[in-house]
Amino acid sequence: MMKILLIPILCLTFISAACSSAEHGRLEPLEVEETEFGTISTYYQEEDITDIETGPISIEVAKIIVSSADVEKEEAQVLTSDEESEQVAFMLFVSTKDENILFSPDHLTLETSKGEIIQKPDDYLSDTVDIQYLEEREVPRRITYPVQESEAAELNEVSLNIKAPTDLEGNALDEDTTLTIDLTTSP
């Protein structure tokens, strides 16, 4: 009789623990990788997200990764200024046929569910998306946003805000676009 009661009680305990974690807004790591540089924890990863057209630019959002890295002290001095870093990274394929426009990392901002707005991707951790480096063929670009005001595990949602490209006089060639990704659902 005791065994019969114990199984439902354990199930309820696990369910309430899972709900409690979700209620507190913390993601559980999908993967924890030990590397020679330190520990990398991935909290969210999704591929083949969407295609976005803005003016003469096509953007394929191929992947998003939300992660944290606890880097060994010696490596932190080489890689970044911090031993611990939280980041949101996107893999984009950006292409255009028009070279007479303005489009740069300043056109890509990130907003988190914690209210943090990161004005542009980190120059050191990202590939460039300046128009002079884009071609008709799609080339993969990694853009990375270091999150400063919260932990990666605390993020419930992120929004990639894409400011429309402009002509050489600064006139917008389309409407601005926002891609919002819910990090609490499984891809």
Disulfide bonds with the S-S distance in Angstrom:
none
